[in-house]
Amino acid sequence: MDTVTASRHAQRASLRHPADALARASIGAVPILWRNLGVADATTILDEIARIGFEGTQFGTGFPEGARLRDELAGRDLRLAEVYLPIPATVDGPSADAMDIARVHVTRLHDGGGDVLCAAIDGSSDRDATAGRADGAPTPVFTDAAWAALVALLHDIADAAAALGHRTAFHPHAGTFIETPAEIDRLVTSTDPARIGICLDVGHHIVGGGDPVADLGTLGDRVTHLHLKDVNPDVLDDLRAGRFSGVGEAVQNGLFTELGAGTLDLDGVIEALIERDYDGWLMVEQDRGFGPPSESAAIGRRVLGAALRRLGGRPLTARAEAAG
């Protein structure tokens, strides 16, 4: 074993202990942080993700595909956790070419030896304008026909992915037509739970007006994939007050921050997952930071590691007793 590989193994071992909470879950990184801070080289991004101690990654812009991607990941002892599928849509529903776009992403996932297809509605300027306050402002929403088209499309996508051995999870996202708790509820009640899981992005869920801890309890086993990101409450207040043009500008101004630095109840999220012995992916994500991306990613990984260590073996009633 060469020195670099040995160092990666030691780093990862130092961050995962048998007594940690959620020992059956896997921990991955989302590379958008590097892309948004100007790091485009896939080799550099994958090297840093492995060095920091992650076990997997979302497919990133500029990554190789197919056998070459599998080789690049295997050489760093990484896995392809997910491929993200943005579905173009208007108030009238998904675009006519949405299934063709989805097939490209399903093939990318399969050829790369990946796990989860993470589907979301793509951002649009009309919904972005009321991101974070879509329940309280004049906001364009899906028509009933659009909902029916989306549900049918998601089932077709999930069936195509399942035929190749992959799970599908839908990712509600701020600035899109599936953002608010009511929209999430309609999606959950309209789709087949055996085919469509939910990727709960706890940061976007907060922005959309949800409570990640309470809603993890409500959604239960429908949550099959998780994106972990924290939210700066001051920037969120500005977004909801209409001081930004939308979620994109808010992100540029630090809406999402390192785990532990914002309003997310990370311990509460982990405890809700302990309740159901969650064994899926925990994807650490921060869309943008103000320093080198590897520093923010390392902070997120270590804050998560510390929380898993702290909550490992801890009775679930301990926090309630302490609060009482």
C-alpha positions as CSV (number, residue, x, y, z in Angstrom):
1,M,0.0,0.0,0.0
2,D,1.5,3.4,-1.0
3,T,1.7,6.3,1.4
4,V,-1.2,8.2,-0.1
5,T,-3.5,5.2,0.1
6,A,-2.4,4.4,3.6
7,S,-3.1,8.0,4.6
8,R,-6.6,7.9,3.1
9,H,-7.4,4.7,5.0
10,A,-6.1,6.1,8.3
11,Q,-8.1,9.3,7.8
12,R,-11.3,7.4,7.1
13,A,-10.8,5.0,10.0
14,S,-10.3,7.9,12.4
15,L,-13.7,9.3,11.4
16,R,-15.8,6.1,11.7
17,H,-15.9,4.0,14.9
18,P,-18.0,0.9,15.5
19,A,-19.9,2.6,18.3
20,D,-20.8,5.6,16.2
21,A,-24.5,6.3,15.5
22,L,-25.8,5.2,12.1
23,A,-23.0,2.7,11.6
24,R,-24.7,1.2,8.6
25,A,-25.0,4.5,6.7
26,S,-22.5,5.7,4.2
27,I,-21.1,9.2,4.1
28,G,-20.5,11.0,0.8
29,A,-19.7,14.5,-0.6
30,V,-21.5,16.6,-3.2
31,P,-18.9,18.3,-5.4
32,I,-20.9,21.4,-6.3
33,L,-18.9,23.2,-3.6
34,W,-15.7,22.8,-5.6
35,R,-17.4,23.7,-8.9
36,N,-19.0,26.9,-7.5
37,L,-15.6,28.0,-6.1
38,G,-13.8,27.6,-9.4
39,V,-12.2,24.1,-9.0
40,A,-13.2,22.3,-12.2
41,D,-10.5,19.6,-12.4
42,A,-12.1,16.2,-11.6
43,T,-8.8,14.7,-10.4
44,T,-8.3,17.4,-7.8
45,I,-11.9,17.1,-6.6
46,L,-11.8,13.4,-6.2
47,D,-8.4,13.5,-4.5
48,E,-9.7,16.0,-2.0
49,I,-13.0,14.1,-1.4
50,A,-11.0,10.9,-0.7
51,R,-8.3,12.7,1.4
52,I,-11.0,14.4,3.7
53,G,-12.4,11.0,4.6
54,F,-15.6,10.6,2.5
55,E,-16.7,7.2,1.3
56,G,-18.4,8.3,-1.9
57,T,-19.4,11.2,-4.1
58,Q,-22.2,12.5,-6.2
59,F,-21.4,12.6,-9.9
60,G,-19.9,16.1,-10.7
61,T,-19.6,18.3,-13.7
62,G,-16.5,17.4,-15.7
63,F,-16.2,13.9,-14.1
64,P,-15.2,11.1,-16.4
65,E,-17.9,8.5,-17.2
66,G,-18.3,4.7,-17.5
67,A,-15.3,2.5,-17.0
68,R,-12.9,5.4,-16.5
69,L,-15.1,6.8,-13.7
70,R,-15.2,3.4,-12.0
71,D,-11.4,3.2,-12.2
72,E,-10.9,6.7,-10.8
73,L,-13.2,6.0,-7.9
74,A,-11.8,2.5,-7.2
75,G,-8.3,4.0,-7.1
76,R,-9.4,6.2,-4.3
77,D,-11.6,3.7,-2.5
78,L,-14.7,5.8,-3.3
79,R,-18.1,4.9,-4.5
80,L,-20.5,6.7,-6.8
81,A,-23.3,7.5,-4.3
82,E,-25.6,9.3,-6.7
83,V,-26.3,10.9,-10.0
84,Y,-28.4,14.1,-9.8
85,L,-31.1,14.5,-12.4
86,P,-32.6,18.0,-12.9
87,I,-36.0,17.7,-14.7
88,P,-36.9,20.8,-16.7
89,A,-40.5,21.9,-16.1
90,T,-42.9,24.8,-16.3
91,V,-46.3,25.3,-14.5
92,D,-47.6,22.9,-17.2
93,G,-45.4,20.1,-16.1
94,P,-42.1,18.4,-17.2
95,S,-40.7,19.2,-20.6
96,A,-41.4,17.0,-23.6
97,D,-37.8,15.7,-23.6
98,A,-37.7,15.0,-19.8
99,M,-37.6,11.2,-20.2
100,D,-34.9,11.4,-22.8
101,I,-32.8,13.5,-20.4
102,A,-33.6,11.1,-17.6
103,R,-32.3,8.1,-19.6
104,V,-29.0,9.8,-20.1
105,H,-28.6,10.2,-16.3
106,V,-29.8,6.6,-15.6
107,T,-27.2,5.3,-18.1
108,R,-24.5,7.5,-16.5
109,L,-25.4,6.1,-13.0
110,H,-25.4,2.5,-14.2
111,D,-22.2,2.7,-16.3
112,G,-20.4,4.4,-13.4
113,G,-21.4,1.7,-11.0
114,G,-23.5,4.1,-8.9
115,D,-26.2,3.7,-6.4
116,V,-29.0,6.3,-6.3
117,L,-30.7,8.3,-9.0
118,C,-31.5,11.6,-7.3
119,A,-34.2,13.4,-9.3
120,A,-35.4,17.0,-8.8
121,I,-37.3,19.7,-10.7
122,D,-34.8,22.0,-12.2
123,G,-34.8,25.6,-11.1
124,S,-36.8,28.2,-12.9
125,S,-36.9,32.0,-12.7
126,D,-40.6,32.2,-11.9
127,R,-40.3,30.0,-8.8
128,D,-36.9,31.3,-7.9
129,A,-38.4,34.8,-7.4
130,T,-40.4,33.6,-4.4
131,A,-37.9,31.0,-3.0
132,G,-38.1,30.7,0.7
133,R,-41.6,32.3,0.9
134,A,-43.5,30.4,-1.7
135,D,-46.4,29.9,0.7
136,G,-46.8,33.6,1.4
137,A,-46.4,35.3,-1.9
138,P,-48.0,35.1,-5.4
139,T,-46.3,32.0,-6.6
140,P,-46.7,30.0,-9.8
141,V,-47.6,26.4,-9.0
142,F,-48.1,23.2,-10.9
143,T,-51.5,22.7,-12.5
144,D,-53.3,19.4,-11.7
145,A,-52.4,18.2,-15.2
146,A,-48.7,19.0,-14.5
147,W,-48.9,17.0,-11.3
148,A,-50.3,14.0,-13.1
149,A,-47.6,14.3,-15.8
150,L,-44.9,14.5,-13.2
151,V,-46.1,11.5,-11.2
152,A,-46.3,9.4,-14.4
153,L,-42.8,10.6,-15.5
154,L,-41.3,9.8,-12.1
155,H,-42.7,6.3,-12.1
156,D,-41.3,5.7,-15.6
157,I,-37.9,7.0,-14.5
158,A,-37.9,4.9,-11.4
159,D,-38.8,1.8,-13.4
160,A,-36.0,2.4,-15.9
161,A,-33.5,2.8,-13.0
162,A,-34.8,-0.2,-11.1
163,A,-34.5,-2.4,-14.3
164,L,-30.8,-1.7,-14.0
165,G,-30.7,-2.2,-10.2
166,H,-30.8,1.4,-9.0
167,R,-33.0,3.2,-6.5
168,T,-34.7,6.5,-7.3
169,A,-35.2,9.3,-4.7
170,F,-36.9,12.6,-5.4
171,H,-35.2,15.8,-4.0
172,P,-37.5,18.7,-3.1
173,H,-35.6,21.9,-3.9
174,A,-36.0,25.6,-3.1
175,G,-36.7,27.7,-6.2
176,T,-38.6,24.9,-7.9
177,F,-42.1,23.6,-8.2
178,I,-41.6,21.1,-5.4
179,E,-40.3,23.2,-2.5
180,T,-42.9,23.7,0.2
181,P,-44.2,21.1,2.8
182,A,-47.6,21.1,1.0
183,E,-45.9,20.3,-2.3
184,I,-43.8,17.6,-0.8
185,D,-46.9,16.1,0.9
186,R,-48.7,16.0,-2.5
187,L,-45.7,14.3,-4.1
188,V,-45.4,11.7,-1.4
189,T,-49.1,10.9,-1.4
190,S,-49.2,10.7,-5.2
191,T,-46.3,8.4,-5.9
192,D,-45.7,4.8,-5.3
193,P,-43.5,4.3,-2.2
194,A,-42.1,1.1,-3.6
195,R,-40.7,3.0,-6.6
196,I,-40.1,6.6,-5.4
197,G,-38.1,7.4,-2.2
198,I,-37.5,10.9,-0.9
199,C,-34.1,12.6,-0.8
200,L,-34.6,15.0,2.0
201,D,-32.1,17.9,1.6
202,V,-32.4,19.3,5.1
203,G,-31.1,22.7,4.1
204,H,-33.6,23.2,1.2
205,H,-36.3,21.8,3.5
206,I,-35.7,24.6,6.0
207,V,-35.6,27.2,3.2
208,G,-38.9,25.8,1.9
209,G,-40.6,26.2,5.3
210,G,-40.2,22.6,6.6
211,D,-38.9,21.2,9.9
212,P,-36.4,18.5,9.0
213,V,-36.5,16.7,12.4
214,A,-40.3,16.6,12.7
215,D,-40.7,15.7,9.0
216,L,-38.2,12.9,9.1
217,G,-40.5,11.4,11.7
218,T,-43.6,11.9,9.6
219,L,-42.0,10.7,6.3
220,G,-40.3,7.7,8.0
221,D,-39.1,5.1,5.5
222,R,-40.0,7.3,2.5
223,V,-36.7,9.1,3.1
224,T,-34.2,6.8,1.4
225,H,-31.4,9.4,0.8
226,L,-30.3,12.5,2.6
227,H,-28.4,15.7,1.8
228,L,-27.0,17.4,4.9
229,K,-26.4,21.1,4.7
230,D,-26.8,23.9,7.2
231,V,-28.6,27.3,6.7
232,N,-27.4,30.8,7.8
233,P,-30.6,32.2,9.5
234,D,-29.7,35.8,8.8
235,V,-29.3,35.2,5.0
236,L,-32.6,33.2,5.1
237,D,-34.3,36.1,6.7
238,D,-33.1,38.4,3.9
239,L,-34.3,35.9,1.3
240,R,-37.8,35.7,2.9
241,A,-37.9,39.5,3.1
242,G,-37.4,39.7,-0.7
243,R,-33.9,41.3,-0.4
244,F,-32.5,38.8,-2.9
245,S,-33.7,38.1,-6.4
246,G,-34.0,34.4,-5.5
247,V,-32.3,31.5,-3.9
248,G,-29.4,31.7,-6.4
249,E,-28.4,35.1,-5.2
250,A,-28.9,34.1,-1.6
251,V,-26.5,31.1,-2.1
252,Q,-23.9,33.5,-3.4
253,N,-24.3,35.5,-0.2
254,G,-23.9,32.5,2.1
255,L,-27.3,31.0,2.5
256,F,-25.8,27.5,3.0
257,T,-23.0,27.2,5.5
258,E,-20.8,24.6,7.1
259,L,-22.5,22.0,9.2
260,G,-22.7,23.3,12.8
261,A,-22.6,26.9,11.8
262,G,-26.3,27.5,11.1
263,T,-29.8,26.8,12.2
264,L,-29.9,23.0,11.5
265,D,-30.6,20.8,14.4
266,L,-28.1,18.2,13.3
267,D,-28.4,16.1,16.5
268,G,-32.2,16.0,16.0
269,V,-31.8,14.9,12.4
270,I,-29.4,12.1,13.4
271,E,-31.7,10.9,16.3
272,A,-34.7,10.8,13.9
273,L,-32.6,8.6,11.6
274,I,-31.4,6.4,14.6
275,E,-35.1,5.8,15.3
276,R,-35.5,3.9,12.0
277,D,-32.0,2.5,11.8
278,Y,-31.3,4.5,8.6
279,D,-28.7,2.7,6.3
280,G,-28.7,5.0,3.3
281,W,-26.3,7.8,2.2
282,L,-25.6,10.9,4.2
283,M,-24.4,13.4,1.6
284,V,-22.6,16.4,3.1
285,E,-23.3,19.4,0.9
286,Q,-22.6,23.1,0.9
287,D,-23.4,24.9,-2.4
288,R,-20.8,27.7,-1.8
289,G,-18.3,28.9,0.8
290,F,-16.0,31.8,1.4
291,G,-12.7,29.8,1.6
292,P,-11.1,26.9,-0.1
293,P,-13.7,24.2,-0.8
294,S,-11.7,21.5,0.9
295,E,-11.8,23.4,4.2
296,S,-15.6,23.7,4.2
297,A,-16.0,20.1,3.2
298,A,-13.6,18.9,5.9
299,I,-15.5,21.0,8.5
300,G,-18.7,19.4,7.4
301,R,-17.3,15.9,7.5
302,R,-15.8,16.4,11.0
303,V,-18.9,18.0,12.5
304,L,-20.9,15.1,11.2
305,G,-18.4,12.7,12.6
306,A,-18.4,14.3,16.0
307,A,-22.2,14.2,16.1
308,L,-22.3,10.5,15.1
309,R,-19.7,9.8,17.8
310,R,-21.6,11.8,20.4
311,L,-24.9,10.1,19.7
312,G,-23.6,6.6,19.3
313,G,-25.2,4.4,21.9
314,R,-27.0,7.3,23.5
315,P,-30.6,6.5,24.6
316,L,-33.1,8.3,22.4
317,T,-34.8,9.8,25.5
318,A,-31.6,11.5,26.7
319,R,-32.2,14.8,25.0
320,A,-35.9,15.0,26.0
321,E,-34.9,14.3,29.6
322,A,-32.2,17.0,29.4
323,A,-34.6,19.5,28.0
324,G,-37.2,18.7,30.7
